[in-house]
Amino acid sequence: TMLGDWVVARLSGVYCTDPSLGSSSNLFDLRARTWSPESAAEMQVPLELLPPVYESGTVVGEITPEAATQTGLLTGTRVVTGGGDTQLALLAAGNTSGLHFATVGGTFWQSTAVTSEPVIDPEFRLRTLCHVAPGAWMTEGIGFLHGLMSRWVRDGLLRAANPGISIDDGYDVLENLASDVPPGANGVVAIASNVMDGKQWRHAAPSLIGLDILQPERTSLGAIFRAVEENAAYVARGHYEVLAEISGATPERIKFVGGPARGRLWPQIVADVLGVPVETPPVREATSFGAALCALVGAGAYPDLAAAVAATAREPGMFWPDAAAHETYDVAYARWQALNAHQIAAADAGLTPHLWRGAGA
């Protein structure tokens, strides 16, 4: 099972899982939201080894005396099932039923569709898991290391040359510099993450293409950081194209939560690249907030997760796409696709290292 289940077991002594974590095992019947006897038999996993499944927000036990000694928590405190990180963030964003789209930003980005029925990509590019909300499912495409690449620019370029700039101020400085650079980053293209493909998922070596040493003012730090932010938005666009294909609906707007949604520029770039409005709910640490909502249900503060979400919803920020920028990004996105394919081919040929390769790729 997953690390979240291990934590629950260490705190309470209860071995269990919830549908969002359990479904990541590939041993789940997604529609039934529990273990699949057929899959377990095929993998030769005895069903008695698999833990009971409880919906998120369920009280499963109490803090044991041993756990209380180790953690400082009070013996007898309720232990409640939480969920997968992305699904908890979607809960906090209010995407709990129907068909809704959202991107959860962080070190990795998950671009998702929440659906009222499990939707499976017939080409096995994206993956589908149970949502923490009962009667809901999530299909996601995962963008690799977008947050880490932005941190590399902050710490490896900006703060390495300007040690007086604090970690807390670094991203604001970079976004101010990038705001002065037009869409398309003056021809600079960042390559790092490929669009997810579960059958043959691999990523090219991280690269910056289009630097002009004869015109350093055009391809300076602001252009580099803007290119890194644009790269993440291009990968998200690729995922939304697949999500639209398999769900039969094109996003009319998306929600954007997580650390990158705190900025002023990154949400706008996402809106301009996708060509749709972007909502940024005010609680940006969405995964932690979603876990807190599960705890509140377990504590009896709300009767269920839907009520908890409704009671804590706040007016989101809005970023509207700029038509001229979107037109520019249509061209830039096609260029990014071609360059990304070229860099992957170079890695496949052994000329450069892959950033990462999935099993069997």
C-alpha positions as CSV (number, residue, x, y, z in Angstrom):
1,T,0.0,0.0,0.0
2,M,1.0,3.7,0.0
3,L,2.9,5.7,2.5
4,G,-0.3,7.4,3.8
5,D,-1.6,3.9,4.7
6,W,1.7,3.2,6.6
7,V,1.3,6.4,8.6
8,V,-2.3,5.5,9.6
9,A,-1.0,2.0,10.6
10,R,1.8,3.4,12.7
11,L,-0.5,5.9,14.4
12,S,-3.5,3.6,15.1
13,G,-2.3,0.1,14.6
14,V,-5.1,-0.3,11.9
15,Y,-4.0,-1.7,8.5
16,C,-6.4,-0.1,5.9
17,T,-6.5,2.1,2.8
18,D,-8.9,4.5,1.1
19,P,-10.0,4.3,-2.6
20,S,-7.7,7.1,-3.8
21,L,-4.6,5.4,-2.4
22,G,-5.6,1.9,-2.9
23,S,-6.5,2.5,-6.6
24,S,-2.9,3.4,-7.3
25,S,-1.9,-0.2,-6.7
26,N,-3.3,-1.5,-10.1
27,L,-5.2,-4.1,-8.0
28,F,-8.4,-2.1,-7.8
29,D,-11.8,-2.5,-9.4
30,L,-12.1,1.3,-10.0
31,R,-15.9,1.3,-10.4
32,A,-16.4,-0.8,-7.3
33,R,-13.8,1.3,-5.4
34,T,-12.3,-1.7,-3.8
35,W,-9.9,-4.6,-4.5
36,S,-10.4,-6.6,-7.7
37,P,-10.4,-10.4,-7.1
38,E,-9.5,-10.9,-10.8
39,S,-6.4,-8.6,-10.6
40,A,-5.3,-10.0,-7.3
41,A,-5.6,-13.6,-8.7
42,E,-3.7,-12.7,-11.8
43,M,-0.9,-11.2,-9.7
44,Q,-1.0,-14.1,-7.2
45,V,-1.8,-11.8,-4.3
46,P,-4.0,-13.4,-1.7
47,L,-7.0,-11.2,-0.9
48,E,-6.5,-11.7,2.8
49,L,-3.2,-9.8,2.5
50,L,-5.0,-6.7,1.2
51,P,-6.4,-4.3,3.8
52,P,-10.0,-3.2,4.3
53,V,-11.0,-0.1,2.3
54,Y,-12.6,2.9,4.0
55,E,-13.8,6.1,2.2
56,S,-11.8,9.3,3.0
57,G,-12.9,11.0,6.2
58,T,-13.7,7.8,8.0
59,V,-12.5,7.3,11.6
60,V,-10.6,4.1,11.6
61,G,-9.0,4.1,15.0
62,E,-7.2,6.1,17.7
63,I,-3.7,7.2,18.5
64,T,-2.1,4.3,20.4
65,P,0.0,4.8,23.6
66,E,3.1,3.9,21.6
67,A,2.3,6.5,18.9
68,A,1.5,9.1,21.5
69,T,4.9,8.6,23.1
70,Q,6.7,8.9,19.7
71,T,4.7,11.9,18.4
72,G,3.4,13.9,21.4
73,L,-0.2,13.4,20.2
74,L,-2.8,12.6,22.8
75,T,-3.7,8.9,23.3
76,G,-7.3,8.3,22.0
77,T,-7.2,11.1,19.4
78,R,-9.1,9.9,16.3
79,V,-7.2,8.7,13.3
80,V,-9.0,9.5,10.0
81,T,-8.4,8.2,6.5
82,G,-7.0,10.9,4.2
83,G,-6.1,10.3,0.5
84,G,-3.8,10.7,-2.4
85,D,-2.1,14.1,-2.7
86,T,-3.6,15.2,-6.0
87,Q,-7.1,14.0,-5.0
88,L,-6.9,15.9,-1.7
89,A,-5.9,19.1,-3.6
90,L,-8.9,18.6,-6.0
91,L,-11.1,18.3,-3.0
92,A,-9.9,21.6,-1.6
93,A,-10.4,23.1,-5.1
94,G,-14.0,22.0,-5.0
95,N,-13.7,19.6,-7.9
96,T,-15.7,16.7,-6.3
97,S,-18.4,15.8,-8.8
98,G,-19.5,16.1,-12.4
99,L,-16.9,16.9,-15.1
100,H,-14.3,19.5,-13.9
101,F,-10.7,20.2,-14.9
102,A,-7.9,21.4,-12.7
103,T,-4.1,21.5,-12.5
104,V,-2.3,20.9,-9.2
105,G,1.1,22.6,-9.4
106,G,4.2,21.7,-7.4
107,T,7.4,19.8,-7.9
108,F,5.2,17.8,-10.3
109,W,2.1,19.1,-12.0
110,Q,-1.0,17.0,-12.3
111,S,-3.5,18.1,-15.0
112,T,-6.8,16.4,-14.2
113,A,-10.4,15.7,-15.2
114,V,-12.8,14.8,-12.3
115,T,-15.6,12.6,-13.6
116,S,-18.7,10.9,-12.2
117,E,-17.8,7.6,-13.9
118,P,-14.3,6.1,-14.3
119,V,-12.9,7.2,-17.6
120,I,-10.0,5.1,-19.0
121,D,-7.6,6.2,-21.7
122,P,-7.8,3.4,-24.3
123,E,-4.2,4.1,-25.3
124,F,-2.9,4.0,-21.7
125,R,-1.3,7.4,-21.9
126,L,-2.9,8.9,-18.7
127,R,-3.9,7.1,-15.6
128,T,-7.3,6.9,-13.7
129,L,-7.7,6.6,-10.0
130,C,-10.5,6.9,-7.5
131,H,-11.2,10.4,-6.1
132,V,-11.4,11.0,-2.4
133,A,-14.9,12.2,-3.0
134,P,-17.4,9.2,-3.1
135,G,-18.8,8.5,-6.5
136,A,-16.1,10.4,-8.3
137,W,-12.9,9.5,-10.2
138,M,-9.8,11.4,-11.5
139,T,-7.8,11.0,-14.7
140,E,-4.5,12.7,-14.6
141,G,-1.5,13.5,-16.7
142,I,1.7,14.2,-14.7
143,G,4.2,16.9,-15.6
144,F,7.7,16.1,-14.3
145,L,9.8,18.4,-12.1
146,H,8.3,21.8,-13.1
147,G,8.6,23.2,-9.6
148,L,12.1,21.8,-9.3
149,M,13.2,23.4,-12.6
150,S,11.9,26.8,-11.4
151,R,13.8,26.3,-8.1
152,W,16.9,25.5,-10.1
153,V,16.6,28.9,-11.8
154,R,16.0,30.6,-8.5
155,D,18.9,29.0,-6.6
156,G,21.3,28.0,-9.3
157,L,21.1,31.2,-11.4
158,L,19.5,34.1,-9.5
159,R,20.6,33.5,-5.9
160,A,24.0,32.0,-6.8
161,A,24.8,35.4,-8.4
162,N,22.9,37.5,-5.9
163,P,23.2,35.8,-2.5
164,G,21.5,38.7,-0.8
165,I,18.2,37.8,-2.4
166,S,16.3,35.5,0.0
167,I,14.5,32.3,-0.8
168,D,11.2,34.0,0.1
169,D,11.8,36.8,-2.4
170,G,13.4,34.9,-5.2
171,Y,10.3,33.9,-7.2
172,D,8.9,37.4,-7.0
173,V,12.1,38.8,-8.5
174,L,12.1,36.2,-11.3
175,E,8.4,36.8,-12.1
176,N,9.0,40.6,-12.3
177,L,11.9,40.0,-14.7
178,A,9.9,37.5,-16.8
179,S,6.9,39.9,-16.9
180,D,9.0,42.2,-19.0
181,V,9.5,39.4,-21.6
182,P,6.8,38.9,-24.3
183,P,5.0,35.6,-24.8
184,G,7.3,33.1,-26.4
185,A,10.2,34.2,-24.2
186,N,12.1,35.9,-27.1
187,G,12.6,32.4,-28.7
188,V,14.0,30.7,-25.6
189,V,12.4,27.2,-25.1
190,A,12.8,25.1,-22.0
191,I,12.6,21.3,-22.4
192,A,12.2,19.1,-19.4
193,S,9.0,17.2,-19.1
194,N,7.2,15.2,-21.8
195,V,3.5,14.7,-22.1
196,M,2.6,11.5,-20.1
197,D,2.4,8.2,-22.0
198,G,2.2,5.3,-19.7
199,K,3.2,2.8,-22.4
200,Q,6.5,4.5,-23.3
201,W,7.0,7.4,-21.0
202,R,10.4,9.1,-21.2
203,H,11.7,12.6,-20.9
204,A,14.6,14.4,-22.7
205,A,17.5,15.9,-20.9
206,P,16.6,19.3,-19.4
207,S,17.6,21.9,-21.9
208,L,17.4,25.6,-22.7
209,I,17.2,26.2,-26.5
210,G,17.5,29.5,-28.3
211,L,19.9,31.4,-26.0
212,D,21.5,34.3,-28.0
213,I,24.9,35.2,-26.7
214,L,25.1,38.1,-29.2
215,Q,21.9,39.6,-27.7
216,P,22.1,38.8,-24.0
217,E,19.4,41.3,-23.1
218,R,16.9,39.4,-25.1
219,T,17.6,35.9,-23.7
220,S,18.6,36.9,-20.2
221,L,17.3,35.5,-16.8
222,G,13.8,36.9,-17.4
223,A,13.5,35.1,-20.7
224,I,14.9,31.9,-19.1
225,F,12.4,31.9,-16.3
226,R,9.5,32.7,-18.6
227,A,10.5,29.8,-20.8
228,V,10.5,27.5,-17.8
229,E,7.0,28.6,-16.8
230,E,5.8,28.3,-20.4
231,N,7.2,24.7,-20.6
232,A,5.0,23.7,-17.7
233,A,2.0,25.3,-19.4
234,Y,2.8,23.5,-22.7
235,V,2.9,20.1,-20.9
236,A,-0.4,20.9,-19.2
237,R,-1.9,21.8,-22.6
238,G,-0.7,18.4,-24.0
239,H,-2.4,16.7,-21.1
240,Y,-5.7,18.6,-21.6
241,E,-5.7,17.7,-25.2
242,V,-5.7,14.0,-24.2
243,L,-8.2,14.6,-21.4
244,A,-10.6,16.3,-23.9
245,E,-10.2,13.4,-26.3
246,I,-11.1,10.7,-23.8
247,S,-13.7,12.6,-21.9
248,G,-15.4,14.1,-24.9
249,A,-15.3,17.6,-23.5
250,T,-12.9,20.5,-23.9
251,P,-12.2,22.5,-20.8
252,E,-14.0,25.8,-20.8
253,R,-12.1,26.9,-17.7
254,I,-9.7,25.2,-15.2
255,K,-8.8,25.6,-11.6
256,F,-5.1,26.0,-10.7
257,V,-3.9,25.3,-7.2
258,G,-0.5,24.7,-5.5
259,G,2.6,26.7,-5.1
260,P,2.8,28.1,-8.7
261,A,-0.7,29.5,-8.3
262,R,0.6,32.0,-5.8
263,G,2.4,34.0,-8.5
264,R,0.9,36.6,-10.8
265,L,2.6,35.5,-14.0
266,W,2.4,31.7,-14.0
267,P,-1.4,31.5,-13.8
268,Q,-1.7,34.1,-16.6
269,I,0.7,32.1,-18.8
270,V,-1.4,28.9,-18.2
271,A,-4.6,30.9,-19.2
272,D,-2.9,32.3,-22.3
273,V,-1.4,28.9,-23.4
274,L,-4.7,27.0,-22.9
275,G,-6.9,29.9,-24.1
276,V,-9.4,29.4,-21.2
277,P,-10.0,31.3,-17.9
278,V,-8.0,30.0,-14.9
279,E,-9.4,30.1,-11.4
280,T,-7.0,30.2,-8.4
281,P,-8.7,29.3,-5.2
282,P,-7.4,31.3,-2.2
283,V,-6.1,28.3,-0.3
284,R,-3.0,27.5,-2.3
285,E,-1.6,24.6,-0.1
286,A,-4.5,22.6,-1.4
287,T,-3.3,19.1,-0.5
288,S,-2.9,20.0,3.1
289,F,-6.2,21.8,3.1
290,G,-7.9,18.7,1.6
291,A,-6.4,16.5,4.3
292,A,-7.8,19.0,6.9
293,L,-11.3,18.7,5.4
294,C,-11.1,14.9,5.8
295,A,-10.0,15.4,9.4
296,L,-12.9,17.8,10.0
297,V,-15.4,15.2,8.7
298,G,-13.8,12.6,10.9
299,A,-14.1,15.0,13.9
300,G,-17.8,15.5,13.3
301,A,-17.5,19.1,12.3
302,Y,-19.2,18.4,8.9
303,P,-21.4,15.4,8.0
304,D,-19.5,14.6,4.8
305,L,-16.8,15.9,2.4
306,A,-19.3,17.7,0.2
307,A,-20.6,19.8,3.1
308,A,-17.0,20.5,4.3
309,V,-16.1,21.8,0.8
310,A,-19.2,23.9,0.5
311,A,-18.7,25.5,4.0
312,T,-15.1,26.4,3.3
313,A,-15.3,27.7,-0.3
314,R,-14.1,31.2,-1.0
315,E,-14.1,33.5,-4.0
316,P,-11.3,32.5,-6.4
317,G,-8.9,34.7,-8.2
318,M,-9.4,34.9,-12.0
319,F,-7.0,35.1,-14.9
320,W,-8.5,35.7,-18.3
321,P,-6.7,34.6,-21.5
322,D,-5.3,37.3,-23.8
323,A,-6.3,36.6,-27.4
324,A,-3.1,37.9,-28.9
325,A,-1.0,36.0,-26.4
326,H,-2.9,32.8,-27.1
327,E,-2.4,33.2,-30.9
328,T,1.4,33.6,-30.2
329,Y,1.3,30.5,-28.0
330,D,-0.4,28.4,-30.6
331,V,2.7,28.8,-32.7
332,A,5.1,28.5,-29.8
333,Y,3.4,25.3,-28.6
334,A,3.9,23.6,-31.9
335,R,7.5,24.6,-31.9
336,W,7.9,23.2,-28.4
337,Q,6.3,19.9,-29.5
338,A,8.8,19.6,-32.4
339,L,11.8,20.5,-30.3
340,N,10.7,18.2,-27.5
341,A,10.4,15.3,-29.9
342,H,13.8,16.2,-31.3
343,Q,15.4,16.1,-27.9
344,I,13.8,12.8,-27.0
345,A,15.1,11.3,-30.2
346,A,18.6,12.5,-29.2
347,A,18.2,10.9,-25.8
348,D,16.9,7.7,-27.4
349,A,20.0,7.7,-29.7
350,G,22.3,7.9,-26.6
351,L,23.5,11.4,-27.5
352,T,22.1,12.9,-24.3
353,P,20.8,11.4,-21.1
354,H,17.1,10.9,-20.4
355,L,15.7,12.9,-17.5
356,W,13.7,9.8,-16.6
357,R,12.4,6.7,-18.3
358,G,9.4,4.7,-17.2
359,A,9.6,0.9,-16.9
360,G,9.5,-0.6,-20.4
361,A,10.0,2.7,-22.2
